[in-house]
Amino acid sequence: MNAREFFYTVAQMRSAQQAYFKTRDPNVFRAARKLENIIDREIERVRSIVTTPEST
């Protein structure tokens, strides 16, 4: 995922979260959770790339 895709996915996630809190619709909740999982996986993927081992 590139930076632009990350940005748009986060924007979609936030919209879904806001929609859920307005409606409490279980389908909207599932969509928000799916987007949250995508973002969480991407954060972990990038973190594993940019994190360097600590020197001892």
PDB file with one MODEL, atoms N, CA, C and O in Angstrom:
MODEL        1
ATOM      1  N   MET A   1       0.863  -1.174   0.000  1.00  0.00           N
ATOM      2  CA  MET A   1       0.000   0.000   0.000  1.00  0.00           C
ATOM      3  C   MET A   1       0.905   1.231   0.000  1.00  0.00           C
ATOM      4  O   MET A   1       1.834   1.332   0.801  1.00  0.00           O
ATOM      5  N   ASN A   2       0.622   2.150  -0.898  1.00  0.00           N
ATOM      6  CA  ASN A   2       1.411   3.381  -0.906  1.00  0.00           C
ATOM      7  C   ASN A   2       0.747   4.432  -0.010  1.00  0.00           C
ATOM      8  O   ASN A   2      -0.326   4.200   0.547  1.00  0.00           O
ATOM      9  N   ALA A   3       1.393   5.572   0.115  1.00  0.00           N
ATOM     10  CA  ALA A   3       0.906   6.616   1.025  1.00  0.00           C
ATOM     11  C   ALA A   3      -0.489   7.113   0.637  1.00  0.00           C
ATOM     12  O   ALA A   3      -1.321   7.367   1.508  1.00  0.00           O
ATOM     13  N   ARG A   4      -0.742   7.250  -0.652  1.00  0.00           N
ATOM     14  CA  ARG A   4      -2.049   7.727  -1.111  1.00  0.00           C
ATOM     15  C   ARG A   4      -3.149   6.716  -0.753  1.00  0.00           C
ATOM     16  O   ARG A   4      -4.217   7.090  -0.270  1.00  0.00           O
ATOM     17  N   GLU A   5      -2.869   5.444  -0.997  1.00  0.00           N
ATOM     18  CA  GLU A   5      -3.846   4.396  -0.658  1.00  0.00           C
ATOM     19  C   GLU A   5      -4.091   4.352   0.847  1.00  0.00           C
ATOM     20  O   GLU A   5      -5.222   4.177   1.301  1.00  0.00           O
ATOM     21  N   PHE A   6      -3.006   4.513   1.615  1.00  0.00           N
ATOM     22  CA  PHE A   6      -3.141   4.531   3.067  1.00  0.00           C
ATOM     23  C   PHE A   6      -4.046   5.682   3.508  1.00  0.00           C
ATOM     24  O   PHE A   6      -4.951   5.500   4.323  1.00  0.00           O
ATOM     25  N   PHE A   7      -3.787   6.864   2.958  1.00  0.00           N
ATOM     26  CA  PHE A   7      -4.589   8.041   3.302  1.00  0.00           C
ATOM     27  C   PHE A   7      -6.071   7.800   3.009  1.00  0.00           C
ATOM     28  O   PHE A   7      -6.923   8.046   3.863  1.00  0.00           O
ATOM     29  N   TYR A   8      -6.375   7.321   1.806  1.00  0.00           N
ATOM     30  CA  TYR A   8      -7.773   7.121   1.435  1.00  0.00           C
ATOM     31  C   TYR A   8      -8.431   6.013   2.245  1.00  0.00           C
ATOM     32  O   TYR A   8      -9.622   6.092   2.545  1.00  0.00           O
ATOM     33  N   THR A   9      -7.676   4.987   2.600  1.00  0.00           N
ATOM     34  CA  THR A   9      -8.232   3.916   3.423  1.00  0.00           C
ATOM     35  C   THR A   9      -8.524   4.420   4.831  1.00  0.00           C
ATOM     36  O   THR A   9      -9.549   4.074   5.420  1.00  0.00           O
ATOM     37  N   VAL A  10      -7.620   5.240   5.372  1.00  0.00           N
ATOM     38  CA  VAL A  10      -7.870   5.830   6.692  1.00  0.00           C
ATOM     39  C   VAL A  10      -9.093   6.741   6.640  1.00  0.00           C
ATOM     40  O   VAL A  10      -9.911   6.730   7.560  1.00  0.00           O
ATOM     41  N   ALA A  11      -9.223   7.521   5.584  1.00  0.00           N
ATOM     42  CA  ALA A  11     -10.387   8.400   5.446  1.00  0.00           C
ATOM     43  C   ALA A  11     -11.684   7.578   5.377  1.00  0.00           C
ATOM     44  O   ALA A  11     -12.689   7.945   5.986  1.00  0.00           O
ATOM     45  N   GLN A  12     -11.652   6.469   4.636  1.00  0.00           N
ATOM     46  CA  GLN A  12     -12.832   5.594   4.572  1.00  0.00           C
ATOM     47  C   GLN A  12     -13.135   5.003   5.942  1.00  0.00           C
ATOM     48  O   GLN A  12     -14.294   4.924   6.351  1.00  0.00           O
ATOM     49  N   MET A  13     -12.088   4.592   6.646  1.00  0.00           N
ATOM     50  CA  MET A  13     -12.257   4.011   7.970  1.00  0.00           C
ATOM     51  C   MET A  13     -12.921   4.996   8.917  1.00  0.00           C
ATOM     52  O   MET A  13     -13.858   4.644   9.634  1.00  0.00           O
ATOM     53  N   ARG A  14     -12.438   6.225   8.918  1.00  0.00           N
ATOM     54  CA  ARG A  14     -13.004   7.243   9.813  1.00  0.00           C
ATOM     55  C   ARG A  14     -14.461   7.533   9.462  1.00  0.00           C
ATOM     56  O   ARG A  14     -15.288   7.717  10.355  1.00  0.00           O
ATOM     57  N   SER A  15     -14.780   7.576   8.174  1.00  0.00           N
ATOM     58  CA  SER A  15     -16.170   7.791   7.763  1.00  0.00           C
ATOM     59  C   SER A  15     -17.057   6.655   8.247  1.00  0.00           C
ATOM     60  O   SER A  15     -18.168   6.883   8.726  1.00  0.00           O
ATOM     61  N   ALA A  16     -16.559   5.428   8.119  1.00  0.00           N
ATOM     62  CA  ALA A  16     -17.326   4.267   8.574  1.00  0.00           C
ATOM     63  C   ALA A  16     -17.501   4.295  10.090  1.00  0.00           C
ATOM     64  O   ALA A  16     -18.577   3.979  10.597  1.00  0.00           O
ATOM     65  N   GLN A  17     -16.461   4.668  10.806  1.00  0.00           N
ATOM     66  CA  GLN A  17     -16.563   4.756  12.265  1.00  0.00           C
ATOM     67  C   GLN A  17     -17.601   5.807  12.667  1.00  0.00           C
ATOM     68  O   GLN A  17     -18.436   5.562  13.537  1.00  0.00           O
ATOM     69  N   GLN A  18     -17.541   6.956  12.038  1.00  0.00           N
ATOM     70  CA  GLN A  18     -18.492   8.018  12.359  1.00  0.00           C
ATOM     71  C   GLN A  18     -19.913   7.594  12.017  1.00  0.00           C
ATOM     72  O   GLN A  18     -20.844   7.877  12.771  1.00  0.00           O
ATOM     73  N   ALA A  19     -20.088   6.920  10.891  1.00  0.00           N
ATOM     74  CA  ALA A  19     -21.412   6.441  10.500  1.00  0.00           C
ATOM     75  C   ALA A  19     -21.925   5.423  11.508  1.00  0.00           C
ATOM     76  O   ALA A  19     -23.107   5.428  11.850  1.00  0.00           O
ATOM     77  N   TYR A  20     -21.050   4.560  11.980  1.00  0.00           N
ATOM     78  CA  TYR A  20     -21.479   3.563  12.965  1.00  0.00           C
ATOM     79  C   TYR A  20     -21.969   4.240  14.236  1.00  0.00           C
ATOM     80  O   TYR A  20     -23.024   3.885  14.762  1.00  0.00           O
ATOM     81  N   PHE A  21     -21.212   5.213  14.733  1.00  0.00           N
ATOM     82  CA  PHE A  21     -21.607   5.853  15.990  1.00  0.00           C
ATOM     83  C   PHE A  21     -22.885   6.678  15.843  1.00  0.00           C
ATOM     84  O   PHE A  21     -23.563   6.955  16.833  1.00  0.00           O
ATOM     85  N   LYS A  22     -23.211   7.063  14.627  1.00  0.00           N
ATOM     86  CA  LYS A  22     -24.490   7.756  14.393  1.00  0.00           C
ATOM     87  C   LYS A  22     -25.650   6.771  14.310  1.00  0.00           C
ATOM     88  O   LYS A  22     -26.748   7.058  14.786  1.00  0.00           O
ATOM     89  N   THR A  23     -25.405   5.603  13.704  1.00  0.00           N
ATOM     90  CA  THR A  23     -26.499   4.676  13.405  1.00  0.00           C
ATOM     91  C   THR A  23     -26.532   3.428  14.264  1.00  0.00           C
ATOM     92  O   THR A  23     -27.595   2.844  14.470  1.00  0.00           O
ATOM     93  N   ARG A  24     -25.378   3.013  14.767  1.00  0.00           N
ATOM     94  CA  ARG A  24     -25.225   1.738  15.497  1.00  0.00           C
ATOM     95  C   ARG A  24     -25.662   0.548  14.638  1.00  0.00           C
ATOM     96  O   ARG A  24     -26.118  -0.469  15.159  1.00  0.00           O
ATOM     97  N   ASP A  25     -25.519   0.686  13.338  1.00  0.00           N
ATOM     98  CA  ASP A  25     -25.887  -0.374  12.391  1.00  0.00           C
ATOM     99  C   ASP A  25     -24.797  -1.449  12.399  1.00  0.00           C
ATOM    100  O   ASP A  25     -23.627  -1.134  12.185  1.00  0.00           O
ATOM    101  N   PRO A  26     -25.161  -2.711  12.640  1.00  0.00           N
ATOM    102  CA  PRO A  26     -24.156  -3.772  12.686  1.00  0.00           C
ATOM    103  C   PRO A  26     -23.392  -3.947  11.366  1.00  0.00           C
ATOM    104  O   PRO A  26     -22.217  -4.314  11.383  1.00  0.00           O
ATOM    105  N   ASN A  27     -24.039  -3.691  10.232  1.00  0.00           N
ATOM    106  CA  ASN A  27     -23.348  -3.792   8.945  1.00  0.00           C
ATOM    107  C   ASN A  27     -22.282  -2.713   8.807  1.00  0.00           C
ATOM    108  O   ASN A  27     -21.200  -2.968   8.278  1.00  0.00           O
ATOM    109  N   VAL A  28     -22.582  -1.530   9.276  1.00  0.00           N
ATOM    110  CA  VAL A  28     -21.608  -0.433   9.240  1.00  0.00           C
ATOM    111  C   VAL A  28     -20.456  -0.751  10.193  1.00  0.00           C
ATOM    112  O   VAL A  28     -19.296  -0.464   9.897  1.00  0.00           O
ATOM    113  N   PHE A  29     -20.789  -1.344  11.335  1.00  0.00           N
ATOM    114  CA  PHE A  29     -19.752  -1.744  12.293  1.00  0.00           C
ATOM    115  C   PHE A  29     -18.781  -2.742  11.655  1.00  0.00           C
ATOM    116  O   PHE A  29     -17.566  -2.606  11.796  1.00  0.00           O
ATOM    117  N   ARG A  30     -19.315  -3.734  10.962  1.00  0.00           N
ATOM    118  CA  ARG A  30     -18.461  -4.729  10.304  1.00  0.00           C
ATOM    119  C   ARG A  30     -17.565  -4.082   9.252  1.00  0.00           C
ATOM    120  O   ARG A  30     -16.394  -4.440   9.128  1.00  0.00           O
ATOM    121  N   ALA A  31     -18.104  -3.143   8.504  1.00  0.00           N
ATOM    122  CA  ALA A  31     -17.309  -2.442   7.492  1.00  0.00           C
ATOM    123  C   ALA A  31     -16.184  -1.636   8.160  1.00  0.00           C
ATOM    124  O   ALA A  31     -15.048  -1.631   7.686  1.00  0.00           O
ATOM    125  N   ALA A  32     -16.514  -0.965   9.254  1.00  0.00           N
ATOM    126  CA  ALA A  32     -15.503  -0.173   9.970  1.00  0.00           C
ATOM    127  C   ALA A  32     -14.406  -1.079  10.518  1.00  0.00           C
ATOM    128  O   ALA A  32     -13.224  -0.747  10.426  1.00  0.00           O
ATOM    129  N   ARG A  33     -14.788  -2.217  11.085  1.00  0.00           N
ATOM    130  CA  ARG A  33     -13.801  -3.153  11.635  1.00  0.00           C
ATOM    131  C   ARG A  33     -12.906  -3.723  10.538  1.00  0.00           C
ATOM    132  O   ARG A  33     -11.707  -3.906  10.746  1.00  0.00           O
ATOM    133  N   LYS A  34     -13.481  -3.999   9.385  1.00  0.00           N
ATOM    134  CA  LYS A  34     -12.690  -4.514   8.266  1.00  0.00           C
ATOM    135  C   LYS A  34     -11.630  -3.492   7.859  1.00  0.00           C
ATOM    136  O   LYS A  34     -10.470  -3.842   7.642  1.00  0.00           O
ATOM    137  N   LEU A  35     -12.037  -2.237   7.757  1.00  0.00           N
ATOM    138  CA  LEU A  35     -11.085  -1.182   7.401  1.00  0.00           C
ATOM    139  C   LEU A  35     -10.034  -0.992   8.495  1.00  0.00           C
ATOM    140  O   LEU A  35      -8.862  -0.765   8.195  1.00  0.00           O
ATOM    141  N   GLU A  36     -10.444  -1.084   9.757  1.00  0.00           N
ATOM    142  CA  GLU A  36      -9.491  -0.971  10.862  1.00  0.00           C
ATOM    143  C   GLU A  36      -8.448  -2.077  10.787  1.00  0.00           C
ATOM    144  O   GLU A  36      -7.264  -1.834  11.021  1.00  0.00           O
ATOM    145  N   ASN A  37      -8.881  -3.285  10.464  1.00  0.00           N
ATOM    146  CA  ASN A  37      -7.943  -4.407  10.344  1.00  0.00           C
ATOM    147  C   ASN A  37      -6.957  -4.184   9.201  1.00  0.00           C
ATOM    148  O   ASN A  37      -5.773  -4.494   9.331  1.00  0.00           O
ATOM    149  N   ILE A  38      -7.438  -3.650   8.091  1.00  0.00           N
ATOM    150  CA  ILE A  38      -6.556  -3.351   6.957  1.00  0.00           C
ATOM    151  C   ILE A  38      -5.490  -2.339   7.383  1.00  0.00           C
ATOM    152  O   ILE A  38      -4.307  -2.513   7.090  1.00  0.00           O
ATOM    153  N   ILE A  39      -5.915  -1.296   8.067  1.00  0.00           N
ATOM    154  CA  ILE A  39      -4.977  -0.259   8.516  1.00  0.00           C
ATOM    155  C   ILE A  39      -4.012  -0.822   9.547  1.00  0.00           C
ATOM    156  O   ILE A  39      -2.816  -0.535   9.489  1.00  0.00           O
ATOM    157  N   ASP A  40      -4.501  -1.608  10.479  1.00  0.00           N
ATOM    158  CA  ASP A  40      -3.620  -2.209  11.496  1.00  0.00           C
ATOM    159  C   ASP A  40      -2.552  -3.090  10.850  1.00  0.00           C
ATOM    160  O   ASP A  40      -1.387  -3.039  11.244  1.00  0.00           O
ATOM    161  N   ARG A  41      -2.940  -3.893   9.867  1.00  0.00           N
ATOM    162  CA  ARG A  41      -1.970  -4.751   9.175  1.00  0.00           C
ATOM    163  C   ARG A  41      -0.934  -3.916   8.422  1.00  0.00           C
ATOM    164  O   ARG A  41       0.252  -4.248   8.413  1.00  0.00           O
ATOM    165  N   GLU A  42      -1.384  -2.844   7.797  1.00  0.00           N
ATOM    166  CA  GLU A  42      -0.453  -1.985   7.057  1.00  0.00           C
ATOM    167  C   GLU A  42       0.519  -1.301   8.008  1.00  0.00           C
ATOM    168  O   GLU A  42       1.706  -1.193   7.702  1.00  0.00           O
ATOM    169  N   ILE A  43       0.042  -0.844   9.141  1.00  0.00           N
ATOM    170  CA  ILE A  43       0.928  -0.220  10.132  1.00  0.00           C
ATOM    171  C   ILE A  43       1.985  -1.219  10.583  1.00  0.00           C
ATOM    172  O   ILE A  43       3.165  -0.878  10.673  1.00  0.00           O
ATOM    173  N   GLU A  44       1.571  -2.444  10.865  1.00  0.00           N
ATOM    174  CA  GLU A  44       2.532  -3.467  11.285  1.00  0.00           C
ATOM    175  C   GLU A  44       3.527  -3.792  10.168  1.00  0.00           C
ATOM    176  O   GLU A  44       4.713  -3.991  10.434  1.00  0.00           O
ATOM    177  N   ARG A  45       3.054  -3.846   8.930  1.00  0.00           N
ATOM    178  CA  ARG A  45       3.936  -4.132   7.797  1.00  0.00           C
ATOM    179  C   ARG A  45       5.022  -3.058   7.682  1.00  0.00           C
ATOM    180  O   ARG A  45       6.204  -3.371   7.544  1.00  0.00           O
ATOM    181  N   VAL A  46       4.608  -1.804   7.740  1.00  0.00           N
ATOM    182  CA  VAL A  46       5.569  -0.708   7.606  1.00  0.00           C
ATOM    183  C   VAL A  46       6.476  -0.647   8.835  1.00  0.00           C
ATOM    184  O   VAL A  46       7.675  -0.398   8.710  1.00  0.00           O
ATOM    185  N   ARG A  47       5.913  -0.872  10.006  1.00  0.00           N
ATOM    186  CA  ARG A  47       6.722  -0.857  11.230  1.00  0.00           C
ATOM    187  C   ARG A  47       7.834  -1.904  11.151  1.00  0.00           C
ATOM    188  O   ARG A  47       8.955  -1.654  11.593  1.00  0.00           O
ATOM    189  N   SER A  48       7.526  -3.068  10.592  1.00  0.00           N
ATOM    190  CA  SER A  48       8.550  -4.116  10.493  1.00  0.00           C
ATOM    191  C   SER A  48       9.648  -3.735   9.513  1.00  0.00           C
ATOM    192  O   SER A  48      10.778  -4.210   9.631  1.00  0.00           O
ATOM    193  N   ILE A  49       9.327  -2.885   8.549  1.00  0.00           N
ATOM    194  CA  ILE A  49      10.331  -2.444   7.577  1.00  0.00           C
ATOM    195  C   ILE A  49      11.216  -1.347   8.163  1.00  0.00           C
ATOM    196  O   ILE A  49      12.436  -1.379   8.001  1.00  0.00           O
ATOM    197  N   VAL A  50      10.609  -0.385   8.840  1.00  0.00           N
ATOM    198  CA  VAL A  50      11.382   0.780   9.299  1.00  0.00           C
ATOM    199  C   VAL A  50      12.022   0.585  10.668  1.00  0.00           C
ATOM    200  O   VAL A  50      12.920   1.341  11.038  1.00  0.00           O
ATOM    201  N   THR A  51      11.582  -0.399  11.412  1.00  0.00           N
ATOM    202  CA  THR A  51      12.174  -0.637  12.729  1.00  0.00           C
ATOM    203  C   THR A  51      13.504  -1.338  12.554  1.00  0.00           C
ATOM    204  O   THR A  51      13.598  -2.382  11.908  1.00  0.00           O
ATOM    205  N   THR A  52      14.522  -0.750  13.138  1.00  0.00           N
ATOM    206  CA  THR A  52      15.843  -1.363  13.061  1.00  0.00           C
ATOM    207  C   THR A  52      16.126  -2.046  14.403  1.00  0.00           C
ATOM    208  O   THR A  52      15.643  -1.602  15.445  1.00  0.00           O
ATOM    209  N   PRO A  53      16.892  -3.103  14.372  1.00  0.00           N
ATOM    210  CA  PRO A  53      17.242  -3.774  15.635  1.00  0.00           C
ATOM    211  C   PRO A  53      18.026  -2.827  16.540  1.00  0.00           C
ATOM    212  O   PRO A  53      18.876  -2.063  16.082  1.00  0.00           O
ATOM    213  N   GLU A  54      17.723  -2.893  17.823  1.00  0.00           N
ATOM    214  CA  GLU A  54      18.439  -2.044  18.769  1.00  0.00           C
ATOM    215  C   GLU A  54      19.862  -2.551  18.913  1.00  0.00           C
ATOM    216  O   GLU A  54      20.111  -3.756  18.962  1.00  0.00           O
ATOM    217  N   SER A  55      20.799  -1.599  18.981  1.00  0.00           N
ATOM    218  CA  SER A  55      22.199  -2.014  19.165  1.00  0.00           C
ATOM    219  C   SER A  55      22.459  -2.285  20.626  1.00  0.00           C
ATOM    220  O   SER A  55      21.883  -1.641  21.503  1.00  0.00           O
ATOM    221  N   THR A  56      23.319  -3.230  20.880  1.00  0.00           N
ATOM    222  CA  THR A  56      23.635  -3.600  22.275  1.00  0.00           C
ATOM    223  C   THR A  56      25.024  -3.211  22.654  1.00  0.00           C
ATOM    224  O   THR A  56      25.444  -3.449  23.786  1.00  0.00           O
TER     225      THR A  56
ENDMDL
END
